[in-house]
């Protein structure tokens, strides 16, 4: 039988046990935090090492390719007979003893043309060799034939935005046997004229390797060397190679064109891809031509989405009647009454924070590190919300991490700007942003090793700043000498919250903080001690506190989705509102017009309303990566779907969501039936669904494998459905008349990697597909068999154009592309435009077809992540693009 002493001993032992567990738990959490910090540091090192390794491999590949080219040139050099020597691959404009008058040159040139079909005597050859070869950029004043002399703007890389220099495409030789004039011999000169017999052995490949840079004129595009094999307008540029070959590469490819076979060979990551030129273009196709950009351009029309999932204090009302917020790399100014948007597009990557100047007209926004290395550094842009002009760009090169918090000083009229970055020390810096167009840093110091979520200037104290975050609240003082001093908030014996999540100031100047325990703590003005604690106002964290103009206080719960109303003394007034669960928790609260409140939610929605009347959505968005995009075939509408399990139908004219449905599966791809009545959604799990586009009714669902369905396409007549899976197969289904029932025909097997894109022919008789290892294959969908004779399909008319590897899309691949940089493309309905989305957040507009290695384009920013999909709407008046991790949907007007 237990005695009281025994029970006391057991209680003491149990208490000691619990204390030991608590101690061990705290120690374990500390070690885990240290490991997380070390992991982040090591991840950065790994990224740096990967980049270094990639650069080293690229250099090694260049050296190996250069060595191979040298060997090939040496072999060809040994096969040639000595003829007229060339210096640096071209003839000087004046030759000492062998110069020929220009008139004679012209006459002999004509003679060479006249005798080009003769048996080829030595006299014919001498006549034909009387024409000197000119650098490609040289424009001769004479009347020599200059066929296919195309003028274009050229840069080292035609895909760059740098200023371009004018150059001229090479002028082919007028004579099929034309060779350069002999010049004075020198020890370094070599002969460059083949005998007549060697012409029959000359290959008929024309490639981008047929250009060589002139060391005397690096500004010119290239120098033409070589001769003609036939009397046609095509030139064989690589019959004769100069001693110093420097191939003009387009990315990782040495493009080659075989006129006899009508094929173009391109290379992606060293893998050859053979593409067939349409019959009508075989004679005229020239790798060295430049495709001009389209006359049409894009203008950002509407931005769907809002970033509330991980950003705070980013929703404000401006005096213009617009609400300002951001998503991706776009800052949106949305006038709800007039239902129009304006956009600030100065950022190059994700905008993470936003601050409004006390005058309510100037806005500061901070961004993360960009993908474009020229604007890669995190920085802050200060701009005028009326004119959208940039006033100052500060901190470029000063910040080591993303900008997570911004705040203008208030008591002095907004002279200073406070910024906190996301480095391990979360440095806090103060800027005098008006001193120059780049601002002047006043001071900088370490803020906290723990996460910082908020920083605000005190509205009444001139030099006071309050910051908060994981387990802390800090009170900062800026002295006259520009030094920052910190006092930590003292929680004493009260329960210390895991996170202090938000900061506000009441009309007395006291500091109000909300925390992860659902409490509000009042810190008396000028102190770092607690004067009052109001417990358990919310279940879970309080993400936002808003002090209204009348002194009353509104709080928003991030977990319970409740909005509570208090008077100035933090006494509940009894007024509250509940946000519907599907909108998410409350991330930020802001005062709107009159009694209206603006609510930003954790599921990227913006709600407008008041506590009495309730709240309605002003902006809906996706919360995870968006991959599925399809335009309605007959209406100005489009559908999107993503990993957040949401399928949404949008109206492009009213800029609203027609309907939204939780399909219960992460979506990867979508497609409309030809009549627009059915939407097929391919899911990450391998399942796919057929849904009515009006009633949202689920007609049927099937599963094909366990890998994501990457691409979905109906045949033009709607009788067949093709689904490309990540398991390397294409599944073909027979579709009934109303597209509600599907019977499997079979699966197409032949790809060695996952399917990325599908296109049907206009007659529905064949199918083409791209895969992850850069294959372009053709299929007979009726029997699910590959068509090995690809050359027979060179003239097929394709109903859609989403395959990024095809003859029509050669020019969309940027410099140094690795085959995955371009995620998607789409052709306009009239066949004149081709739009692409890439891994660098750019939407590009090309002329269709973009079949030249050098195809000029218009480039547009706005997305901050990889652009996963692009699609023209039914009348080609608009283009829609979807972002990956930025969860945004951008709508562009085609001008």
C-alpha positions in Angstrom: 0.0 0.0 0.0 1.4 3.4 -1.0 2.3 5.8 1.8 2.2 9.6 1.5 6.0 9.7 1.5 6.0 7.3 -1.4 3.5 9.4 -3.4 5.6 12.5 -2.8 8.7 10.7 -4.0 6.8 9.6 -7.1 5.5 13.1 -7.8 9.0 14.6 -7.3 10.5 12.0 -9.7 7.8 12.7 -12.2 8.3 16.4 -11.9 12.1 16.0 -12.3 11.4 13.8 -15.4 9.2 16.5 -17.0 11.8 19.2 -16.3 14.5 17.0 -17.8 12.4 16.4 -20.9 11.7 20.2 -21.2 15.4 20.9 -20.9 16.3 18.2 -23.5 13.5 19.5 -25.8 14.9 23.1 -25.7 18.4 21.8 -26.3 17.2 19.7 -29.2 15.4 22.6 -30.8 18.5 24.7 -30.5 20.6 22.1 -32.1 18.0 21.7 -34.9 18.1 25.4 -35.5 21.8 25.4 -35.7 21.7 22.5 -38.2 19.2 24.3 -40.3 21.5 27.4 -40.5 24.4 25.2 -41.3 22.3 23.4 -44.0 21.4 26.8 -45.6 25.0 27.9 -45.6 26.1 24.6 -47.1 23.3 24.8 -49.7 24.7 28.2 -50.8 28.2 26.6 -51.1 26.8 23.8 -53.1 25.1 26.2 -55.5 28.4 28.1 -55.9 30.3 24.8 -56.5 27.7 23.7 -59.0 28.0 26.9 -60.9 31.8 26.7 -60.9 31.6 23.1 -62.1 29.2 23.9 -64.8 31.4 26.7 -66.1 34.5 24.4 -66.0 32.6 21.7 -68.0 31.5 24.3 -70.5 35.1 25.5 -71.0 36.3 21.8 -71.3 33.6 21.2 -73.9 34.7 24.3 -75.9 38.3 23.2 -75.8 37.4 19.7 -77.0 35.2 21.1 -79.8 38.0 23.4 -80.8 40.5 20.6 -80.9 38.2 18.5 -83.0 37.7 21.3 -85.5 41.4 21.8 -85.7 41.8 18.1 -86.6 39.1 18.2 -89.2 40.7 21.3 -90.8 44.1 19.6 -90.9 42.6 16.6 -92.7 40.8 18.8 -95.2 44.0 20.9 -95.7 46.0 17.8 -96.6 43.4 16.9 -99.3 43.6 20.3 -101.0 46.0 21.4 -103.7 47.9 24.6 -103.5 46.1 27.5 -105.1 45.9 31.2 -104.4 47.0 32.1 -100.9 44.8 34.0 -98.4 45.8 36.1 -95.5 43.5 35.7 -92.6 40.8 34.3 -94.8 40.3 37.3 -97.0 42.0 39.4 -99.6 43.1 43.0 -98.9 41.3 45.7 -100.8 44.5 46.6 -102.6 46.9 44.0 -103.9 50.4 45.1 -105.0 51.1 43.3 -108.2 48.0 41.2 -108.7 45.4 43.9 -108.4 42.9 44.1 -111.2 40.9 47.2 -112.3 37.4 47.2 -111.1 36.0 47.3 -114.7 38.1 44.1 -115.5 36.8 42.5 -112.4 33.3 43.1 -113.4 33.8 41.8 -117.0 35.6 38.7 -115.8 32.9 38.1 -113.2 30.3 38.1 -115.9 32.5 35.8 -118.0 32.7 33.4 -115.2 28.9 33.3 -115.0 28.6 32.8 -118.7 31.0 29.8 -118.7 29.9 28.3 -115.5 28.3 25.3 -117.2 31.3 24.5 -119.4 33.7 21.5 -119.0 35.9 23.6 -116.8 39.2 24.4 -118.6 42.0 26.1 -116.8 41.0 29.4 -118.6 37.5 29.1 -117.1 39.0 28.7 -113.7 41.3 31.7 -114.1 38.4 33.8 -115.2 36.3 32.7 -112.3 39.1 33.4 -109.8 39.2 37.0 -110.8 36.6 38.1 -108.2 38.1 39.0 -104.8 36.3 37.9 -101.7 35.1 40.7 -99.4 34.4 40.7 -95.7 30.7 40.1 -95.0 30.3 43.6 -93.7 31.9 45.2 -96.7 29.5 46.8 -99.2 31.2 47.2 -102.6 30.2 50.3 -104.6 30.4 48.4 -107.9 27.5 46.8 -109.7 28.4 43.2 -108.9 25.4 41.0 -108.4 24.5 40.9 -104.7 21.8 38.4 -104.5 20.1 37.8 -101.1 22.0 40.7 -99.5 19.9 41.0 -96.3 20.5 43.9 -94.0 19.7 43.3 -90.4 20.6 44.5 -86.9 23.1 42.1 -85.3 24.7 41.6 -81.9 27.0 39.0 -80.6 23.9 37.3 -79.3 20.7 38.3 -81.0 18.8 37.3 -77.9 20.4 40.0 -75.8 19.1 43.5 -75.1 22.3 45.2 -75.7 22.6 47.9 -78.4 23.1 46.4 -81.7 25.3 47.2 -84.6 24.3 47.3 -88.2 25.7 44.5 -90.4 25.0 42.9 -93.7 24.4 39.2 -94.4 27.1 37.6 -96.6 27.0 38.1 -100.4 27.2 34.7 -102.2 29.6 34.4 -105.1 28.0 35.0 -108.5 30.1 32.2 -110.1 29.9 28.6 -109.0 33.7 28.4 -109.4 34.6 31.8 -108.1 37.7 31.7 -105.9 39.7 34.6 -104.4 42.4 36.4 -106.3 46.0 35.4 -105.6 47.9 37.8 -103.4 51.5 38.2 -102.5 52.8 35.1 -100.7 53.9 35.2 -97.1 55.1 32.6 -94.7 51.7 32.5 -93.0 49.6 32.4 -96.1 47.9 29.2 -97.3 46.3 28.2 -100.6 42.6 28.1 -100.8 41.6 26.8 -104.2 40.6 23.3 -104.9 41.1 21.6 -108.2 38.1 20.9 -110.4 38.0 17.2 -109.3 37.7 18.2 -105.7 34.4 20.0 -106.4 32.7 16.7 -106.9 33.8 15.5 -103.5 32.8 18.6 -101.7 30.0 18.1 -99.1 26.8 20.0 -99.4 26.4 20.9 -95.8 25.9 24.6 -95.0 26.4 25.4 -91.3 26.7 28.2 -88.8 30.3 27.1 -88.6 30.8 28.6 -92.0 31.3 32.1 -90.6 34.6 33.2 -89.1 35.3 36.4 -87.2 37.7 38.8 -88.8 40.5 39.7 -86.3 40.7 43.1 -87.9 37.0 43.9 -87.5 35.4 42.3 -84.5 32.4 44.5 -84.9 31.4 42.9 -88.2 29.1 39.9 -88.0 31.3 37.4 -89.8 33.5 36.9 -92.9 32.4 34.8 -95.8 34.9 32.2 -97.1 34.2 29.4 -99.6 32.7 29.0 -103.0 29.6 27.8 -104.9 29.0 24.3 -106.0 26.0 24.9 -108.3 24.7 27.9 -110.2 21.7 28.3 -107.8 21.6 31.1 -105.2 22.7 28.7 -102.4 26.3 29.0 -101.3 28.6 26.3 -100.0 30.2 28.4 -97.3 32.4 25.6 -95.9 34.2 24.4 -99.0 37.3 26.2 -97.9 38.1 26.9 -94.3 40.5 29.7 -93.1 43.4 28.8 -90.8 41.7 30.2 -87.7 38.1 28.8 -87.5 35.9 30.4 -84.9 32.4 29.0 -85.3 29.5 31.2 -84.7 27.5 29.0 -82.3 23.9 29.4 -81.5 23.8 28.3 -77.9 25.2 24.8 -77.6 24.6 24.0 -81.3 26.6 24.0 -84.5 23.7 24.3 -86.9 24.1 22.5 -90.1 21.9 22.4 -93.2 22.0 19.6 -95.8 20.3 20.9 -99.0 20.3 17.6 -100.7 18.3 15.9 -97.9 16.5 19.1 -96.9 17.4 18.6 -93.2 18.7 20.9 -90.5 20.8 19.4 -87.7 20.7 21.2 -84.4 22.3 20.3 -81.1 20.9 20.5 -77.6 23.5 19.6 -74.9 25.5 17.9 -77.5 22.6 15.7 -78.7 21.9 16.0 -82.4 18.3 16.7 -83.5 17.5 16.3 -87.2 14.6 18.5 -88.4 13.1 18.3 -91.9 12.6 21.5 -93.9 9.3 21.9 -95.8 9.6 21.2 -99.5 8.7 24.8 -100.4 11.6 26.2 -98.4 14.4 23.8 -99.3 15.8 25.9 -102.2 15.5 29.3 -100.4 16.4 28.2 -96.8 19.6 29.8 -95.5 20.9 29.3 -92.0 22.5 32.7 -92.1 19.4 34.7 -92.7 17.9 36.5 -89.7 14.2 36.3 -88.9 12.9 39.7 -88.1 10.8 40.4 -85.0 7.0 40.6 -85.4 5.3 43.9 -85.9 2.9 43.0 -83.1 3.9 43.7 -79.5 2.5 42.8 -76.1 1.2 45.1 -73.4 0.3 43.8 -69.9 -3.4 44.0 -69.6 -4.3 42.3 -66.3 -2.6 40.5 -63.5 -4.5 37.7 -61.7 -3.2 36.8 -58.2 -1.8 38.2 -55.0 1.1 37.2 -52.8 -0.2 36.6 -49.4 1.0 33.1 -48.6 4.4 34.3 -47.2 4.4 38.2 -47.3 2.9 40.7 -44.9 1.7 44.3 -44.8 1.5 44.4 -48.6 -2.1 45.6 -49.2 -2.8 49.4 -48.9 -5.3 52.0 -50.1 -3.9 55.0 -52.0 -5.5 58.4 -52.3 -6.1 57.7 -56.0 -8.7 55.1 -54.9 -6.4 52.3 -56.0 -5.3 49.4 -53.8 -1.6 48.6 -54.2 -0.2 45.1 -53.8 2.2 42.8 -55.6 2.5 39.3 -57.1 5.5 37.9 -58.9 7.6 40.8 -60.2 4.6 43.1 -60.8 3.3 45.8 -58.4 -0.4 46.2 -59.1 -2.5 49.3 -58.6 -6.1 48.2 -58.8 -9.0 50.6 -58.9 -12.0 48.5 -57.7 -14.6 51.1 -58.6 -13.5 51.5 -62.2 -12.2 47.9 -62.4 -8.9 48.7 -64.0 -5.3 48.0 -63.2 -2.0 49.8 -63.7 1.3 48.1 -63.2 4.7 49.0 -62.0 7.2 46.8 -63.9 10.5 48.1 -62.7 11.5 44.9 -60.8 13.3 41.9 -62.3 12.3 39.2 -59.9 10.0 38.5 -56.9 8.8 41.5 -55.0 8.9 40.6 -51.3 7.9 43.7 -49.4 6.2 47.1 -49.8 6.0 50.4 -47.8 3.9 53.5 -48.3 5.4 56.9 -47.7 3.5 59.2 -45.2 2.4 61.3 -48.2 0.6 58.2 -49.5 1.9 58.9 -53.0 5.4 57.4 -52.9 5.9 53.6 -52.7 9.0 51.6 -51.9 9.2 47.9 -52.9 12.0 45.4 -52.3 12.9 42.4 -54.4 14.9 39.2 -54.2 17.9 38.2 -56.3 17.0 38.1 -60.0 17.7 35.6 -62.7 19.1 38.2 -65.1 22.6 38.6 -63.8 22.8 42.2 -64.9 20.1 43.1 -62.4 20.7 40.2 -60.1 21.4 42.0 -56.9 18.5 42.5 -54.4 17.5 46.1 -54.3 14.8 48.6 -53.3 12.9 50.7 -55.9 11.2 53.9 -54.8 8.6 55.2 -57.3 5.7 57.5 -57.8 2.3 55.8 -57.6 0.7 58.4 -59.9 3.2 58.6 -62.8 4.8 55.1 -62.1 8.2 56.8 -62.6 11.1 55.5 -60.6 12.5 58.0 -58.2 15.4 56.1 -56.7 17.0 52.6 -56.9 18.9 52.0 -53.7 21.0 49.2 -52.2 22.0 47.6 -55.5 25.0 45.6 -54.5 24.6 46.5 -50.8 22.3 43.6 -49.8 23.4 40.1 -49.6 19.9 38.6 -49.3 16.3 39.4 -50.3 14.6 42.5 -48.8 12.0 41.2 -46.4 10.9 44.4 -44.5 10.6 48.0 -45.5 9.2 51.1 -43.6 9.4 54.9 -44.2 10.0 57.1 -41.2 6.7 58.9 -40.2 7.4 61.5 -37.5 9.8 63.4 -39.8 7.7 63.2 -42.9 9.4 60.2 -44.5 13.0 61.3 -44.8 14.4 57.9 -44.0 13.7 54.3 -45.1 14.4 51.3 -42.9 15.2 48.0 -44.6 15.9 44.5 -43.3 17.3 41.7 -45.4 17.1 37.9 -45.2 20.7 37.1 -44.5 21.7 35.0 -41.5 22.1 38.1 -39.3 19.0 39.9 -40.8 20.9 43.2 -41.1 18.9 46.3 -40.5 19.9 49.4 -42.5 18.7 53.0 -42.6 18.7 55.0 -45.8 18.4 58.7 -46.7 16.7 57.8 -49.9 16.3 61.4 -51.2 20.0 62.4 -51.3 20.6 60.9 -54.7 19.0 58.6 -57.2 20.8 55.8 -55.4 20.2 57.0 -51.9 22.7 57.1 -49.1 23.1 54.5 -46.4 23.1 56.2 -42.9 23.9 53.1 -40.9 23.7 49.3 -40.8 23.9 46.7 -38.1 22.9 43.2 -37.3 19.3 42.8 -36.3 18.8 39.2 -35.2 20.0 35.7 -36.0 16.3 34.6 -35.8 13.7 35.3 -38.4 12.5 38.9 -38.7 8.9 39.3 -40.0 8.1 43.0 -39.4 9.8 46.4 -38.8 8.0 49.7 -38.4 8.9 53.3 -37.6 7.1 54.8 -34.6 4.5 57.3 -35.8 5.2 59.7 -33.0 8.8 59.1 -31.9 11.1 60.6 -34.4 14.0 58.1 -34.3 12.3 54.9 -32.9 11.9 51.6 -34.8 10.2 48.4 -33.6 11.1 45.0 -35.2 9.8 41.6 -34.3 10.1 38.0 -35.3 10.9 34.6 -34.0 10.8 34.8 -30.2 11.7 38.5 -30.0 10.7 42.1 -30.2 13.3 44.8 -30.5 13.2 48.5 -29.9 15.7 50.5 -31.9 16.9 54.1 -31.4 18.7 56.1 -34.1 20.9 58.8 -32.5 22.0 62.1 -34.2 25.3 60.5 -35.1 23.6 57.9 -37.2 24.1 55.0 -34.8 21.4 52.4 -34.0 20.9 51.1 -30.5 18.8 48.1 -29.6 16.8 47.2 -26.6 15.2 43.8 -26.5 11.6 43.5 -25.3 11.4 41.8 -21.8 8.8 39.1 -21.5 9.6 38.6 -17.8 7.8 35.5 -16.4 5.0 35.6 -18.8 4.7 32.9 -21.5 7.2 33.9 -24.2 5.6 33.4 -27.6 7.3 31.4 -30.3 6.8 34.2 -32.8 5.9 37.8 -32.5 4.0 38.1 -35.7 2.9 41.8 -36.2 3.4 45.3 -34.8 1.0 48.3 -34.6 0.8 51.6 -32.7 -2.3 53.0 -30.9 -3.1 56.6 -30.7 -1.3 57.0 -27.4 2.0 55.8 -29.0 2.0 52.5 -27.2 3.3 49.5 -29.2 0.9 46.6 -29.9 2.3 43.2 -30.9 0.4 40.1 -31.9 1.9 36.7 -31.4 1.6 33.0 -32.2 -0.3 32.4 -29.0 -3.2 34.5 -30.1 -2.3 37.2 -27.6 -1.9 41.0 -27.9 0.8 42.6 -25.8 0.9 46.3 -25.1 4.3 47.9 -24.6 4.2 51.3 -23.0 5.5 54.1 -25.1 9.3 54.6 -24.7 9.8 51.4 -22.7 10.7 47.8 -23.5 8.5 46.3 -20.9 4.9 44.9 -21.0 2.2 47.1 -19.6 -0.7 44.8 -20.6 -1.4 41.3 -21.9 -4.7 40.4 -23.5 -4.8 36.6 -23.9 -6.4 34.1 -26.3 -8.0 36.6 -28.6 -7.6 34.1 -31.5 -7.0 30.5 -32.0 -3.5 30.4 -33.3 -1.4 33.3 -34.6 -2.5 36.9 -35.0 -1.0 37.9 -38.3 -2.3 41.5 -38.5 -3.3 44.4 -36.2 -4.9 47.4 -37.8 -5.5 50.6 -35.9 -8.4 52.6 -37.5 -8.6 56.3 -37.9 -11.1 56.5 -35.0 -8.7 54.7 -32.7 -10.5 51.4 -32.7 -8.5 48.2 -33.4 -9.1 45.3 -35.7 -7.2 42.0 -35.5 -7.0 39.1 -37.9 -6.3 35.5 -37.2 -4.1 33.5 -39.5 -5.4 30.2 -38.4 -9.0 30.7 -37.3 -9.8 33.3 -40.1 -11.7 35.6 -37.6 -11.7 39.4 -37.7 -12.2 40.9 -34.2 -13.2 44.5 -33.4 -11.9 46.3 -30.3 -12.2 49.8 -28.9 -9.2 51.9 -28.2 -8.8 50.2 -24.8 -8.7 46.8 -26.3 -12.2 45.9 -25.1 -14.2 43.7 -27.4 -17.1 45.5 -29.1 -18.8 42.3 -30.0 -18.4 42.9 -33.7 -16.6 40.1 -35.5 -16.5 38.4 -38.9 -15.5 34.9 -40.1 -13.7 34.4 -43.4 -14.6 31.3 -45.3 -12.1 28.5 -45.0 -11.5 28.2 -48.8 -10.1 31.8 -48.8 -7.5 30.9 -46.2 -6.4 32.6 -43.1 -6.0 36.4 -42.7 -2.5 37.6 -43.6 -3.0 41.4 -43.6 -5.6 43.9 -42.7 -5.8 47.5 -44.0 -8.3 50.3 -43.8 -10.3 51.0 -47.0 -12.8 53.6 -48.0 -15.3 54.5 -45.3 -16.0 51.5 -43.1 -14.5 49.1 -45.6 -11.6 46.8 -44.8 -9.1 45.3 -47.1 -8.2 41.7 -46.3 -5.3 39.8 -47.8 -5.4 36.0 -47.1 -2.9 33.2 -46.9 -4.4 31.6 -50.0 -3.5 34.6 -52.1 -7.0 36.2 -52.2 -8.0 39.8 -51.6 -11.3 40.4 -49.9 -13.2 43.7 -49.5 -16.1 44.4 -47.1 -16.8 45.2 -43.4 -17.5 43.4 -40.2 -21.2 43.9 -40.4 -21.9 43.1 -44.1 -19.3 40.5 -44.6 -16.5 40.2 -47.2 -16.4 39.5 -50.9 -13.5 38.5 -53.1 -11.9 41.3 -55.2 -9.0 39.1 -56.4 -8.6 35.3 -56.5 -5.4 33.5 -57.3 -3.6 30.2 -57.1 -1.6 29.2 -54.1 0.9 26.8 -55.6 2.6 26.2 -59.0 0.4 26.8 -62.0 1.1 24.5 -64.9 -2.2 23.9 -66.7 -3.5 26.5 -69.1 -5.9 26.3 -72.0 -7.9 28.8 -74.0 -11.6 28.3 -74.7 -11.9 27.5 -78.4 -14.9 29.8 -79.0 -15.3 32.2 -76.0 -12.9 34.9 -74.6 -12.2 32.7 -71.6 -9.4 30.4 -70.4 -8.9 27.8 -67.7 -5.9 27.3 -65.3 -5.0 24.6 -63.0 -2.2 23.9 -60.6 -0.7 22.0 -57.7 -3.1 23.7 -55.3 -5.9 21.3 -56.7 -7.8 24.3 -58.1 -9.3 24.4 -61.5 -10.4 27.9 -62.4 -12.3 29.4 -65.4 -11.5 33.1 -66.1 -13.2 35.6 -68.3 -10.6 37.8 -70.2 -13.0 40.7 -70.9 -14.4 41.2 -67.4 -11.2 40.1 -65.7 -13.1 37.9 -63.3 -13.2 34.3 -62.2 -16.2 32.6 -63.8 -16.0 29.6 -61.4 -13.5 27.8 -59.3 -13.5 24.1 -58.4 -11.4 22.0 -56.0 -10.8 18.9 -58.0 -9.0 17.1 -55.2 -5.9 16.3 -57.3 -2.8 18.3 -58.1 -3.2 19.3 -61.7 -0.4 19.4 -64.3 -2.1 19.9 -67.7 -5.5 20.8 -69.1 -7.2 20.9 -72.5 -10.6 21.9 -74.0 -12.6 19.7 -76.3 -13.0 21.3 -79.8 -16.5 22.6 -79.0 -15.3 23.9 -75.6 -17.9 21.9 -73.6 -15.5 19.6 -71.8 -12.2 20.2 -69.9 -9.8 17.3 -69.5 -7.4 17.8 -66.6 -4.2 15.7 -66.4 -3.1 15.2 -62.8 0.2 14.6 -61.0 -0.9 11.2 -59.8 -1.5 9.8 -63.3 -5.2 10.3 -63.0 -7.1 12.4 -65.5 -10.6 13.9 -65.3 -13.3 15.0 -67.8 -15.3 18.0 -66.4 -18.1 20.0 -67.9 -16.9 23.5 -68.6 -20.2 25.1 -67.6 -21.7 23.0 -64.8 -18.4 21.7 -63.4 -19.9 18.2 -63.4 -17.3 15.4 -63.3 -18.2 13.0 -66.1 -15.5 10.5 -65.8 -12.0 9.8 -64.6 -9.2 7.4 -65.6 -5.7 6.5 -64.5 -2.8 5.9 -66.8 0.3 5.0 -64.9 1.4 6.7 -61.7 3.4 9.5 -63.2 2.1 13.0 -64.0 0.1 13.6 -67.2 2.3 16.3 -68.7 0.4 17.1 -71.9 -3.2 16.7 -73.0 -4.6 17.4 -76.5 -7.8 16.6 -78.4 -7.6 15.8 -82.1 -9.1 18.6 -84.2 -12.3 16.7 -84.9 -12.6 15.7 -81.2 -12.8 12.0 -81.8 -9.4 11.1 -80.2 -7.6 12.3 -77.1 -3.9 12.0 -76.5 -2.3 12.2 -73.1 1.5 12.4 -72.7 2.8 11.0 -69.4 6.0 11.3 -67.5 6.3 7.5 -67.8 7.4 8.0 -71.4 4.2 6.8 -73.0 1.4 8.6 -74.9 -2.1 7.2 -74.2 -4.7 7.4 -77.0 -8.4 7.4 -76.2 -11.5 7.2 -78.5 -14.0 9.9 -77.5 -17.8 9.7 -77.9 -19.9 12.4 -79.6 -20.5 14.5 -76.5 -17.0 13.9 -75.1 -18.3 12.4 -71.9 -17.1 8.8 -72.4 -13.6 7.6 -73.3 -12.4 4.2 -74.4 -8.7 3.5 -74.6 -7.2 2.7 -78.0 -3.7 2.0 -76.8 -0.4 3.6 -75.9 2.4 4.9 -78.0 5.8 3.5 -77.0 9.1 4.7 -78.3 10.3 7.7 -76.3 13.2 7.2 -74.0 12.2 10.1 -71.7 9.1 11.8 -70.4 6.7 13.4 -72.7 6.7 17.2 -72.7 4.5 18.4 -75.6 2.0 17.1 -78.1 0.6 18.4 -81.4 -2.1 16.9 -83.7 -2.0 17.4 -87.5 -4.9 19.4 -88.9 -6.5 16.3 -90.4 -6.1 14.3 -87.2 -4.1 11.6 -88.9 -0.8 12.0 -87.1 0.6 13.2 -83.9 4.0 14.6 -83.0 5.6 14.7 -79.6 8.7 16.1 -77.7 10.4 14.4 -74.8 12.7 15.3 -72.0 15.7 14.1 -73.9 15.1 16.4 -76.9 13.4 13.9 -79.2 10.8 14.8 -81.9 8.8 11.7 -82.8 5.8 11.2 -85.1 2.9 8.7 -84.5 0.0 7.1 -86.2 -2.6 7.5 -83.4 -5.1 5.1 -84.9 -2.8 2.1 -84.3 -0.5 3.7 -81.7 2.7 3.1 -83.8 5.6 5.4 -84.5 6.1 6.7 -88.0 9.9 6.2 -88.6 9.9 8.0 -92.0 9.9 11.5 -90.5 10.9 13.0 -93.9 7.5 12.1 -95.3 5.9 14.5 -92.7 7.9 17.6 -93.6 4.8 19.2 -95.2 2.2 18.3 -92.6 0.0 21.2 -91.5 -0.3 21.1 -87.7 -3.4 22.1 -85.9 -1.5 23.4 -82.8 2.1 24.3 -82.2 3.2 23.5 -78.6 6.2 21.4 -79.5 9.3 23.4 -78.6 11.6 21.2 -80.7 10.6 21.5 -84.3 11.8 23.1 -87.5 9.4 26.1 -86.9 10.9 26.7 -83.5 14.7 26.6 -84.1 15.0 30.3 -83.3 13.4 30.2 -79.9 16.3 28.6 -78.2 18.5 31.2 -76.5 22.3 31.4 -76.3 23.6 28.5 -74.2 20.2 26.7 -73.9 20.3 23.3 -72.3 17.0 22.0 -73.8 14.9 22.7 -70.8 15.1 26.5 -70.8 12.0 27.0 -73.0 9.0 25.5 -71.2 6.3 26.0 -73.8 5.3 27.8 -77.0 2.1 28.6 -78.8 1.2 29.7 -82.3 -1.5 32.3 -82.9 -4.6 31.3 -84.8 -3.6 33.3 -87.9 -0.2 31.6 -87.9 1.8 34.8 -87.8 3.0 34.9 -84.2 4.8 32.5 -81.9 5.0 33.1 -78.2 7.2 31.3 -75.7 7.7 31.1 -71.9 11.1 30.3 -70.4 12.9 29.5 -67.2 14.0 33.1 -66.8 10.6 34.6 -66.2 10.3 36.0 -69.8 7.5 35.9 -72.3 8.9 36.2 -75.8 7.1 37.0 -79.0 8.5 35.8 -82.4 7.4 35.9 -85.9 6.1 32.4 -87.0 7.8 30.4 -88.2 11.0 31.1 -86.1 13.0 28.7 -88.3 16.2 30.7 -88.4 19.0 30.1 -85.8 19.0 33.9 -85.4 15.4 34.9 -84.8 14.7 38.3 -83.3 11.9 38.8 -80.8 10.2 41.0 -78.3 10.8 40.1 -74.6 8.6 40.9 -71.7 9.1 40.6 -67.9 6.5 40.3 -65.2 6.9 36.8 -64.0 9.4 36.1 -61.3 9.6 32.4 -61.8 9.7 30.0 -64.7 6.9 30.7 -67.1 5.2 27.3 -67.3 2.7 27.9 -70.1 1.5 30.4 -72.7 -1.6 30.5 -74.9 -3.3 32.8 -77.3 -7.0 33.3 -76.8 -9.6 32.4 -79.4 -9.4 35.6 -81.5 -5.6 36.2 -81.0 -6.3 39.6 -79.4 -4.8 38.4 -76.1 -2.1 36.2 -74.8 -2.2 34.5 -71.3 0.9 33.3 -69.5 1.2 31.4 -66.2 4.0 31.5 -63.7 5.4 28.5 -61.8 6.3 29.2 -58.2 5.1 32.8 -58.5 1.5 31.5 -58.9 0.5 34.4 -61.1 -1.5 34.5 -64.3 -0.7 37.4 -66.6 -3.0 38.6 -69.5 -1.4 40.5 -72.4 -3.0 42.5 -75.1 -1.6 41.8 -78.6 -1.1 45.2 -80.3 
